[in-house]
Amino acid sequence: MLLAIDIGNTNVTLGVFEGEAVKATWRLATDTRRMPDEYGLILLNLLPMRGVAPADIHAVAICSVVPPLTQVFAELCESFFHTKPLVVGVGVRTGIKILYDNPRDVGADRIVDAAAAYRLYGGPLIVVDFGTPTVFDAITAQAEYLGGAIAPGLRVAAESLFTSTSQLRRVELAAPSSAIGRNTVQAIQSGVVLGHVDMVEGMVRRFKRELGGSPKVVATGNLATLIARETSVFDAVSLDLTLVGLRMIHELNQDHR
């Protein structure tokens, strides 16, 4: 079995693949203070709960945007699963040509998402990832990563309102029944959630004009379903897109050894 690990700024998302099928997924809090043994013990306890024995893990693929944790997970893979992980980065085959001014500046998760979406849906393509930031990525019909846009994510925006004002409170991230809020909670939900929907629709329109053709639009990230319920801009929602991309990239690099 393959263990796929997506290390993000807020969450570490893990998935176990049996062939092409996702057998189990987990989401842990990102904590740069944890040591390899701590995360390793957490994993050893989680795996059997989904019917996976640690000995069943024969390969690991990692993408990370948190450099301090990249080595932490690499060490735990060797200690607990006795395997050296494939870490997506320079020199790893992805099937995507990067046209960014400096390819090293592109987050590994963005390239993994692009690789998976292109394999699944073809191009041209726009991927919108709803994580700590909301990230837009543009991929051509020739599997070229052009670039994208980065905006504050939903939780970042909501938390900023709470921490930067005296009277506004933390609220549940949910869409209100109307854009005109009749109380403070509804007003914040309208501005944060519905405002985010309109931002996404506007950015997608701009990307479509610049990409040309008829690009498909794919949403991913743990808040994708919240936004997808409020708009018809997406052709597909794939919550496990990054994990699937890690599986695909692992296979691609196995084939070229």
C-alpha positions as CSV (number, residue, x, y, z in Angstrom):
1,M,0.0,0.0,0.0
2,L,1.0,3.6,-0.6
3,L,0.8,6.3,2.1
4,A,0.3,9.8,0.6
5,I,1.1,12.7,2.9
6,D,0.1,16.3,2.0
7,I,1.7,18.7,4.6
8,G,-0.1,22.0,4.5
9,N,0.0,25.1,6.6
10,T,-3.1,24.2,8.7
11,N,-3.5,20.5,8.2
12,V,-1.5,17.4,7.4
13,T,-3.7,15.2,5.2
14,L,-2.9,11.6,4.8
15,G,-4.3,8.8,2.6
16,V,-3.7,5.1,2.1
17,F,-4.0,3.7,-1.4
18,E,-4.6,0.1,-2.3
19,G,-3.9,0.2,-6.0
20,E,-5.9,3.2,-7.3
21,A,-8.5,3.1,-4.5
22,V,-8.4,5.3,-1.5
23,K,-8.7,2.9,1.5
24,A,-8.6,5.6,4.3
25,T,-7.9,9.3,4.9
26,W,-7.0,11.3,7.9
27,R,-6.5,15.0,8.7
28,L,-4.1,16.1,11.5
29,A,-3.3,19.6,12.8
30,T,0.0,21.0,11.4
31,D,2.4,21.4,14.3
32,T,6.0,22.2,13.6
33,R,6.8,21.4,17.3
34,R,6.0,17.7,17.0
35,M,9.0,15.4,16.6
36,P,9.1,12.4,14.2
37,D,8.3,9.9,17.0
38,E,5.2,11.9,18.0
39,Y,3.7,12.0,14.5
40,G,4.8,8.4,14.0
41,L,3.0,7.2,17.1
42,I,-0.1,9.0,16.0
43,L,0.0,7.2,12.6
44,L,0.7,3.8,14.2
45,N,-2.5,4.3,16.2
46,L,-4.6,5.6,13.3
47,L,-3.8,3.0,10.7
48,P,-5.3,-0.1,12.5
49,M,-8.5,1.9,13.1
50,R,-9.1,1.7,9.3
51,G,-7.9,-1.9,8.9
52,V,-4.4,-1.0,7.8
53,A,-1.4,-2.6,9.4
54,P,1.8,-0.5,9.5
55,A,3.6,-3.4,7.8
56,D,1.2,-3.0,4.8
57,I,2.8,0.4,4.0
58,H,5.5,-0.3,1.4
59,A,5.9,3.2,-0.2
60,V,5.3,6.8,0.8
61,A,4.9,10.0,-1.3
62,I,5.0,13.4,0.3
63,C,4.3,17.0,-0.8
64,S,5.0,19.8,1.7
65,V,4.7,23.6,2.0
66,V,6.1,23.5,5.5
67,P,9.8,22.8,5.2
68,P,10.4,22.1,8.9
69,L,7.9,19.2,8.8
70,T,9.2,17.8,5.5
71,Q,12.2,16.3,7.2
72,V,10.1,15.2,10.3
73,F,7.9,13.1,8.1
74,A,10.8,11.8,6.0
75,E,12.5,10.6,9.2
76,L,9.3,8.9,10.6
77,C,8.8,7.1,7.3
78,E,12.2,5.5,7.5
79,S,11.9,4.8,11.3
80,F,8.3,3.4,11.3
81,F,7.8,2.1,7.8
82,H,11.4,1.4,6.8
83,T,11.0,3.2,3.5
84,K,12.5,6.3,2.0
85,P,9.7,8.5,0.8
86,L,9.3,10.2,-2.5
87,V,9.3,13.9,-1.8
88,V,7.9,16.0,-4.6
89,G,10.4,18.7,-5.6
90,V,13.1,19.4,-8.1
91,G,14.1,16.3,-10.1
92,V,10.8,14.5,-9.5
93,R,8.7,13.7,-12.6
94,T,5.2,15.2,-12.5
95,G,4.0,15.2,-16.1
96,I,3.7,19.0,-15.8
97,K,6.0,21.6,-17.4
98,I,6.4,24.6,-15.1
99,L,6.4,28.0,-16.9
100,Y,6.6,30.1,-13.6
101,D,9.3,32.7,-13.7
102,N,11.1,30.7,-10.9
103,P,9.8,27.1,-10.9
104,R,11.3,26.6,-7.4
105,D,8.8,29.2,-6.1
106,V,5.7,27.1,-6.9
107,G,4.4,25.2,-3.9
108,A,4.7,21.4,-4.4
109,D,1.0,21.0,-3.6
110,R,0.1,23.2,-6.5
111,I,2.1,21.1,-9.0
112,V,0.6,17.9,-7.5
113,D,-2.9,19.3,-7.9
114,A,-2.1,20.3,-11.5
115,A,-0.7,16.9,-12.3
116,A,-3.8,15.1,-10.9
117,A,-6.3,17.4,-12.4
118,Y,-4.7,17.3,-15.8
119,R,-4.6,13.5,-15.8
120,L,-8.2,13.3,-14.6
121,Y,-9.9,16.1,-16.6
122,G,-7.5,17.1,-19.4
123,G,-6.6,20.7,-20.2
124,P,-6.9,23.7,-20.4
125,L,-7.7,23.7,-16.7
126,I,-8.2,25.9,-13.7
127,V,-7.7,24.4,-10.3
128,V,-9.0,26.3,-7.2
129,D,-7.7,24.9,-3.9
130,F,-9.5,26.1,-0.7
131,G,-6.9,25.7,2.0
132,T,-5.2,28.2,4.3
133,P,-5.0,30.5,1.3
134,T,-7.3,30.1,-1.7
135,V,-5.1,29.3,-4.6
136,F,-5.9,29.5,-8.3
137,D,-3.8,27.6,-10.8
138,A,-3.8,27.7,-14.6
139,I,-2.8,24.7,-16.7
140,T,-2.7,24.7,-20.5
141,A,-3.9,22.1,-22.9
142,Q,-0.3,21.1,-23.3
143,A,0.2,20.3,-19.6
144,E,2.0,23.5,-18.9
145,Y,1.7,25.2,-15.5
146,L,1.3,28.9,-16.3
147,G,0.9,30.3,-12.9
148,G,-2.0,31.5,-10.8
149,A,-3.2,33.7,-7.9
150,I,-3.1,33.5,-4.2
151,A,-5.8,35.0,-2.0
152,P,-6.5,34.9,1.8
153,G,-8.5,31.8,2.5
154,L,-11.9,31.7,4.2
155,R,-10.5,30.8,7.7
156,V,-7.8,33.4,7.4
157,A,-10.3,36.1,6.5
158,A,-12.7,35.2,9.3
159,E,-9.9,35.0,11.9
160,S,-8.5,38.3,10.7
161,L,-11.9,40.0,11.4
162,F,-12.0,38.5,14.9
163,T,-8.4,39.4,15.8
164,S,-8.4,42.8,14.2
165,T,-11.6,44.2,15.6
166,S,-13.0,44.8,19.1
167,Q,-16.6,43.8,18.7
168,L,-16.7,41.1,15.9
169,R,-16.8,37.5,17.0
170,R,-15.7,34.2,15.6
171,V,-18.5,32.6,13.6
172,E,-19.2,29.3,11.9
173,L,-18.1,29.2,8.3
174,A,-21.5,28.7,6.7
175,A,-23.5,30.5,4.0
176,P,-26.3,32.7,5.3
177,S,-29.8,32.5,3.9
178,S,-29.4,36.0,2.3
179,A,-26.7,38.4,1.4
180,I,-28.2,41.1,3.7
181,G,-27.4,39.9,7.2
182,R,-30.0,40.8,9.8
183,N,-27.5,40.2,12.7
184,T,-23.8,40.3,13.2
185,V,-23.2,36.6,12.7
186,Q,-25.2,36.6,9.4
187,A,-23.4,39.8,8.3
188,I,-19.9,38.2,8.8
189,Q,-21.0,35.0,7.1
190,S,-22.3,37.0,4.2
191,G,-19.1,39.0,3.8
192,V,-16.7,36.1,4.3
193,V,-18.5,33.2,2.6
194,L,-20.7,34.9,-0.1
195,G,-18.0,37.5,-0.7
196,H,-15.5,34.6,-1.2
197,V,-17.9,33.0,-3.7
198,D,-18.1,36.2,-5.8
199,M,-14.3,36.6,-5.6
200,V,-13.9,33.0,-6.9
201,E,-16.4,33.6,-9.8
202,G,-14.6,36.8,-10.8
203,M,-11.2,35.3,-10.7
204,V,-12.3,32.3,-12.7
205,R,-13.8,34.6,-15.4
206,R,-10.4,36.4,-15.6
207,F,-8.5,33.2,-15.9
208,K,-10.8,31.9,-18.6
209,R,-10.2,35.0,-20.7
210,E,-6.5,34.7,-20.4
211,L,-6.3,30.9,-20.9
212,G,-8.6,30.9,-23.9
213,G,-10.5,27.8,-25.1
214,S,-13.0,26.2,-22.7
215,P,-11.0,25.4,-19.5
216,K,-12.6,23.1,-17.0
217,V,-12.7,24.4,-13.4
218,V,-11.9,22.0,-10.6
219,A,-12.3,22.7,-6.9
220,T,-10.4,21.0,-4.1
221,G,-9.5,21.6,-0.5
222,N,-11.4,21.0,2.7
223,L,-13.7,24.0,2.2
224,A,-14.4,23.3,-1.5
225,T,-17.9,21.9,-0.8
226,L,-19.0,24.9,1.2
227,I,-18.2,27.2,-1.8
228,A,-19.4,24.7,-4.4
229,R,-22.9,24.7,-2.9
230,E,-23.2,28.5,-3.6
231,T,-21.9,28.6,-7.2
232,S,-22.1,26.7,-10.5
233,V,-18.6,27.8,-11.6
234,F,-17.0,24.4,-10.9
235,D,-17.1,21.4,-13.4
236,A,-15.9,19.1,-10.7
237,V,-15.1,19.0,-7.0
238,S,-12.3,16.6,-5.9
239,L,-11.6,16.7,-2.2
240,D,-8.8,14.1,-2.5
241,L,-7.1,15.7,-5.5
242,T,-3.7,16.2,-3.8
243,L,-3.6,12.7,-2.4
244,V,-4.6,11.3,-5.8
245,G,-1.9,13.4,-7.4
246,L,0.7,12.0,-5.1
247,R,-0.3,8.5,-6.0
248,M,0.0,9.3,-9.7
249,I,3.4,11.0,-9.3
250,H,4.7,8.1,-7.3
251,E,3.6,5.7,-10.1
252,L,5.2,7.9,-12.8
253,N,8.5,7.9,-11.0
254,Q,8.4,4.2,-10.4
255,D,7.8,3.7,-14.1
256,H,10.9,5.7,-15.0
257,R,13.4,4.1,-12.6
